[in-house]
Amino acid sequence: MKKIKTNKKDKAEKQNLSEVDVIGTVLEARPNAMFDVELENGQRVLCTISGKIRVKHIHITPGDKCLIGVNIYDMSKGRIKFRYDTRVQQKEKTSA
């Protein structure tokens, strides 16, 4: 059997359609890498960390802005996909 090569375009087209990406702020850290996150629309979601963030040991603390993948079937659960760097914004505020 021949292996079929896939392009990066094909992988991008096969996105996980069971999630909606939203920006939120971490309110509270809970045990087992769980977090309470408040979304931009005011809704609170219980989130866990995605695998790549866990493997690369990226620390998430209360007050961090994150990209959240919210499950469309259960809007009270989500997954933290990306943590925005807030330290750069804090340095700009203190220097101005």
Beta strands, then each sheet from edge to edge (+ up, - down):
strand 1: 19-30
strand 2: 34-39
strand 3: 44-49
strand 4: 65-71
strand 5: 77-83
sheet 1: 1+ 2- 3+ 5+ 4- 1+
end
